[in-house]
Amino acid sequence: MLDYEEVPPRSGLLFSVRENAASTGPTAKTVADLAASSSMRDCLQWFVRERQWISDRHLQLCRIPAPTFFEQRRAEWMANEFRSLGCDAKLDRAGNVLATVDATSDGPYLAVTAHLDTVLAPRRDEEIVCGPDGKMSGPGVADNGAGLSALLAIAAAVKACPELEERLGNILFVANVGEEGEGNLSGMRYLCRQSPQAPKIHSFLVLDGPNVDHITTRALASRRFEIIYTGPGGHSWSDYGIANPVHALARAITIFSEQQSSFNHGSPRSSYNFGVMEGGTSINSIPTEARAKIDLRSESAAKLEDMVHLLAGCVERSLDVENERSVGRTAATRVAAKIREIGSRPGGELPDDSALLKTLRAVDSHLGIRAQVDCASTDANIPLSLGLPAMSIGAGGFGGGAHTPAEWFHPEGRHVGLQRIVLTLALAAAGGRALTTAATP
């Protein structure tokens, strides 16, 4: 069991932790006592008092374009904001921003993270709009403007409460690169595997989006592929009859969609998406190349592998059909294809009896939050795949339309989400050693 008891102010922890045989996590009284303590009460009230400050930072950061692989400007802005709050902040070799409220802290750390990159990026400041009621619209305002602004808000609130600052020096704030799309979780991979900080981090709390109605404890595995067809190309009239890469690609997509949909019902859940298609130069030219990118996901590793084999078979079948139809059926009139893997996200799972999850559940009970555990693909995939305690939650407020031009965020109730995070961090940071043993590889 993890027993939490108050310790002298200069101990560096809000609570001391004692190991016991049967872990039950913090009790409702533990959370209530923590929330009622003078230092924590001041911190929790800060989020209500400084709502406008938080929204201003949220709007500013979302107006800095940060598409995947081009996060540097936003990363530098985040690092400067952390420094302006009095934090120690730096960029690592991957481009991640690392910050602590205590410059002398050397771990062990509980990392609270949010990804910097967005699927769509604003071209002008005017594309990120904030209405009179505080509702924001535009690319990335929810995913992940909500998470990034939460990092700054929590750091600012802790720095505003000196006693809490001393006790939460072992929190590592991370604004990481490469979460979306073909970023392939590159920032989190580096942080967990290659960074000098990697052995010092005992657990992860990932902030992704605003909504607090879910807790991602199961990492959804995925694999991404690019399919490339090539052919001789030619004039649409005089060279008519030679194999066409676009036709072959379209056929492969049709075959895959028909066959995959036939056994894609029920559990375990799986999905696929042809998200990008390219090819051709003009309407009256037979293309020399056509390509598509596909995202495959499944709650089952075996089913995911079946989907990969199905994809390969469909590409082969489309080649056979297109080349059978080509004039002359010689090498000069045929198409060829190759499949290239461009991303792979590992799966993993946080045990139901994890101390980290029990801590969040106790905080939710105190705050009246009802959240369901779910399975999704987030930065938490990497630590979970390595057997490290990790989960992904929303940062507060409401949002929708992620990955579309119509994305939106509303700050109503944001302060509750931020209070939830701080209370969880305060309790979980004290139990680092116990949390590490709570997860199973």
Secondary structure, DSSP 4 states (H G I P E B T S, - for coil): --EEE---GGGSSSSEEE--SS-----HHHHHHHHHSHHHHHHHHHHHHTHHHHHHHHHHHHTS--BTT--HHHHHHHHHHHHHTT-EEEE-TTS-EEEES-TT----EEEEEEE--BSS--SSGGGSEE-TTS-EESTTTTTTHHHHHHHHHHHHHHHTSHHHHHHTTTEEEEEES--SGGGTTHHHHHHHHTSTTGGGEEEEEEE-SS--SEEEEEEPEEEEEEEEEE---EETTTTTTS--HHHHHHHHHHHHHHHHHHT--SSS-EEEEEEEEEE-S-TTEE-SEEEEEEEEEES-HHHHHHHHHHHHHHHHHHHHHHHHHSSTTSGGG--EEEEEEEEEE--EE--TT-HHHHHHHHHHHHHT---EEEEE-STTHHHHHTT--EEEE--SSEEE-TTSTT-EEE-TTHHHHHHHHHHHHHHHHHTHHHHHHH---
